[in-house]
Amino acid sequence: MLTAEFLLWCERRALRVAGSEVKLSIADAALNGDAYGFQARALLATQAETIRTLATAITGSEFDADELIARISETVRTIIADAIVQVDVNVARRDAKV
């Protein structure tokens, strides 16, 4: 009988990414997704600052760099949201009464 802990941390399954040979446990996949989200937010913040610097250097103080940053950030958030796969996992013992 497999325990919930074994399923979450030990049993590994192949990713659904075409061509990938990586295998992760359910818990590792969740942690990987969390890390990916954190890295994506940091990347967006860095890109926003770079765009702000470039826009100000090119157009001077008349250009509203913050508005451009907001538009780009919203577009990127929308694209990322459309690409995210949400997973809902429920774990219960097989012998438990539900």
ChimeraX commands (.cxc) that place a marker at each C-alpha (Angstrom):
marker #1 position 0.00,0.00,0.00 radius 0.5
marker #1 position 1.41,3.38,-1.02 radius 0.5
marker #1 position 1.29,6.09,1.60 radius 0.5
marker #1 position 0.48,9.72,0.85 radius 0.5
marker #1 position 4.04,10.70,1.79 radius 0.5
marker #1 position 5.45,8.21,-0.69 radius 0.5
marker #1 position 3.19,9.51,-3.45 radius 0.5
marker #1 position 4.04,13.15,-2.71 radius 0.5
marker #1 position 7.80,12.82,-2.32 radius 0.5
marker #1 position 9.04,9.51,-3.72 radius 0.5
marker #1 position 6.97,8.37,-6.67 radius 0.5
marker #1 position 8.29,10.16,-9.72 radius 0.5
marker #1 position 6.44,10.79,-12.94 radius 0.5
marker #1 position 7.66,12.04,-16.28 radius 0.5
marker #1 position 6.94,15.65,-17.14 radius 0.5
marker #1 position 4.36,16.29,-19.81 radius 0.5
marker #1 position 6.80,18.50,-21.70 radius 0.5
marker #1 position 7.50,17.01,-25.11 radius 0.5
marker #1 position 11.06,15.68,-25.35 radius 0.5
marker #1 position 11.78,16.02,-21.61 radius 0.5
marker #1 position 13.23,13.06,-19.76 radius 0.5
marker #1 position 12.87,14.71,-16.34 radius 0.5
marker #1 position 10.84,12.90,-13.68 radius 0.5
marker #1 position 9.51,14.69,-10.60 radius 0.5
marker #1 position 7.43,13.76,-7.59 radius 0.5
marker #1 position 4.17,15.62,-7.02 radius 0.5
marker #1 position 5.81,17.65,-4.24 radius 0.5
marker #1 position 8.89,18.43,-6.35 radius 0.5
marker #1 position 6.66,19.58,-9.22 radius 0.5
marker #1 position 4.74,21.91,-6.88 radius 0.5
marker #1 position 7.97,23.35,-5.47 radius 0.5
marker #1 position 9.36,23.72,-8.98 radius 0.5
marker #1 position 6.25,25.64,-10.02 radius 0.5
marker #1 position 6.57,27.90,-6.98 radius 0.5
marker #1 position 10.23,28.61,-7.79 radius 0.5
marker #1 position 9.36,29.28,-11.43 radius 0.5
marker #1 position 6.72,31.83,-10.40 radius 0.5
marker #1 position 9.15,33.60,-8.07 radius 0.5
marker #1 position 11.82,33.74,-10.80 radius 0.5
marker #1 position 9.29,35.04,-13.33 radius 0.5
marker #1 position 8.28,37.87,-10.98 radius 0.5
marker #1 position 11.93,38.82,-10.41 radius 0.5
marker #1 position 12.55,38.77,-14.17 radius 0.5
marker #1 position 9.54,41.02,-14.78 radius 0.5
marker #1 position 10.79,43.52,-12.18 radius 0.5
marker #1 position 14.23,43.57,-13.80 radius 0.5
marker #1 position 12.74,44.00,-17.27 radius 0.5
marker #1 position 10.51,46.81,-16.04 radius 0.5
marker #1 position 13.48,48.71,-14.66 radius 0.5
marker #1 position 15.45,48.19,-17.87 radius 0.5
marker #1 position 12.53,49.42,-19.99 radius 0.5
marker #1 position 12.08,52.44,-17.70 radius 0.5
marker #1 position 15.77,53.33,-18.02 radius 0.5
marker #1 position 15.79,52.91,-21.81 radius 0.5
marker #1 position 12.55,54.84,-22.32 radius 0.5
marker #1 position 13.78,57.74,-20.20 radius 0.5
marker #1 position 17.14,57.80,-22.00 radius 0.5
marker #1 position 15.50,57.78,-25.43 radius 0.5
marker #1 position 12.64,60.21,-24.93 radius 0.5
marker #1 position 13.66,62.30,-21.97 radius 0.5
marker #1 position 11.36,63.36,-19.15 radius 0.5
marker #1 position 8.30,63.97,-21.39 radius 0.5
marker #1 position 7.73,60.24,-21.88 radius 0.5
marker #1 position 5.58,58.42,-19.33 radius 0.5
marker #1 position 7.79,55.39,-18.70 radius 0.5
marker #1 position 5.54,54.18,-15.87 radius 0.5
marker #1 position 2.56,53.92,-18.22 radius 0.5
marker #1 position 4.62,51.91,-20.70 radius 0.5
marker #1 position 5.86,49.64,-17.90 radius 0.5
marker #1 position 2.27,49.09,-16.71 radius 0.5
marker #1 position 1.08,48.17,-20.22 radius 0.5
marker #1 position 3.97,45.78,-20.82 radius 0.5
marker #1 position 3.61,44.21,-17.36 radius 0.5
marker #1 position -0.12,43.63,-17.89 radius 0.5
marker #1 position 0.50,42.07,-21.30 radius 0.5
marker #1 position 3.17,39.75,-19.90 radius 0.5
marker #1 position 0.94,38.79,-16.93 radius 0.5
marker #1 position -1.90,37.96,-19.32 radius 0.5
marker #1 position 0.37,35.83,-21.50 radius 0.5
marker #1 position 1.80,33.99,-18.48 radius 0.5
marker #1 position -1.69,33.45,-17.00 radius 0.5
marker #1 position -2.88,31.93,-20.28 radius 0.5
marker #1 position 0.10,29.54,-20.28 radius 0.5
marker #1 position -0.17,28.36,-16.67 radius 0.5
marker #1 position -1.54,24.90,-15.98 radius 0.5
marker #1 position -3.31,24.67,-12.65 radius 0.5
marker #1 position -3.33,21.37,-10.82 radius 0.5
marker #1 position -5.67,20.44,-7.98 radius 0.5
marker #1 position -4.42,17.45,-6.01 radius 0.5
marker #1 position -6.32,15.66,-3.27 radius 0.5
marker #1 position -4.58,12.92,-1.30 radius 0.5
marker #1 position -6.48,10.44,0.82 radius 0.5
marker #1 position -5.70,7.08,2.28 radius 0.5
marker #1 position -7.22,4.24,0.36 radius 0.5
marker #1 position -8.69,2.73,3.50 radius 0.5
marker #1 position -10.11,6.07,4.72 radius 0.5
marker #1 position -13.83,6.66,4.59 radius 0.5
marker #1 position -14.56,9.71,2.47 radius 0.5
marker link #1:1,2 radius 0.2
marker link #1:2,3 radius 0.2
marker link #1:3,4 radius 0.2
marker link #1:4,5 radius 0.2
marker link #1:5,6 radius 0.2
marker link #1:6,7 radius 0.2
marker link #1:7,8 radius 0.2
marker link #1:8,9 radius 0.2
marker link #1:9,10 radius 0.2
marker link #1:10,11 radius 0.2
marker link #1:11,12 radius 0.2
marker link #1:12,13 radius 0.2
marker link #1:13,14 radius 0.2
marker link #1:14,15 radius 0.2
marker link #1:15,16 radius 0.2
marker link #1:16,17 radius 0.2
marker link #1:17,18 radius 0.2
marker link #1:18,19 radius 0.2
marker link #1:19,20 radius 0.2
marker link #1:20,21 radius 0.2
marker link #1:21,22 radius 0.2
marker link #1:22,23 radius 0.2
marker link #1:23,24 radius 0.2
marker link #1:24,25 radius 0.2
marker link #1:25,26 radius 0.2
marker link #1:26,27 radius 0.2
marker link #1:27,28 radius 0.2
marker link #1:28,29 radius 0.2
marker link #1:29,30 radius 0.2
marker link #1:30,31 radius 0.2
marker link #1:31,32 radius 0.2
marker link #1:32,33 radius 0.2
marker link #1:33,34 radius 0.2
marker link #1:34,35 radius 0.2
marker link #1:35,36 radius 0.2
marker link #1:36,37 radius 0.2
marker link #1:37,38 radius 0.2
marker link #1:38,39 radius 0.2
marker link #1:39,40 radius 0.2
marker link #1:40,41 radius 0.2
marker link #1:41,42 radius 0.2
marker link #1:42,43 radius 0.2
marker link #1:43,44 radius 0.2
marker link #1:44,45 radius 0.2
marker link #1:45,46 radius 0.2
marker link #1:46,47 radius 0.2
marker link #1:47,48 radius 0.2
marker link #1:48,49 radius 0.2
marker link #1:49,50 radius 0.2
marker link #1:50,51 radius 0.2
marker link #1:51,52 radius 0.2
marker link #1:52,53 radius 0.2
marker link #1:53,54 radius 0.2
marker link #1:54,55 radius 0.2
marker link #1:55,56 radius 0.2
marker link #1:56,57 radius 0.2
marker link #1:57,58 radius 0.2
marker link #1:58,59 radius 0.2
marker link #1:59,60 radius 0.2
marker link #1:60,61 radius 0.2
marker link #1:61,62 radius 0.2
marker link #1:62,63 radius 0.2
marker link #1:63,64 radius 0.2
marker link #1:64,65 radius 0.2
marker link #1:65,66 radius 0.2
marker link #1:66,67 radius 0.2
marker link #1:67,68 radius 0.2
marker link #1:68,69 radius 0.2
marker link #1:69,70 radius 0.2
marker link #1:70,71 radius 0.2
marker link #1:71,72 radius 0.2
marker link #1:72,73 radius 0.2
marker link #1:73,74 radius 0.2
marker link #1:74,75 radius 0.2
marker link #1:75,76 radius 0.2
marker link #1:76,77 radius 0.2
marker link #1:77,78 radius 0.2
marker link #1:78,79 radius 0.2
marker link #1:79,80 radius 0.2
marker link #1:80,81 radius 0.2
marker link #1:81,82 radius 0.2
marker link #1:82,83 radius 0.2
marker link #1:83,84 radius 0.2
marker link #1:84,85 radius 0.2
marker link #1:85,86 radius 0.2
marker link #1:86,87 radius 0.2
marker link #1:87,88 radius 0.2
marker link #1:88,89 radius 0.2
marker link #1:89,90 radius 0.2
marker link #1:90,91 radius 0.2
marker link #1:91,92 radius 0.2
marker link #1:92,93 radius 0.2
marker link #1:93,94 radius 0.2
marker link #1:94,95 radius 0.2
marker link #1:95,96 radius 0.2
marker link #1:96,97 radius 0.2
marker link #1:97,98 radius 0.2
view
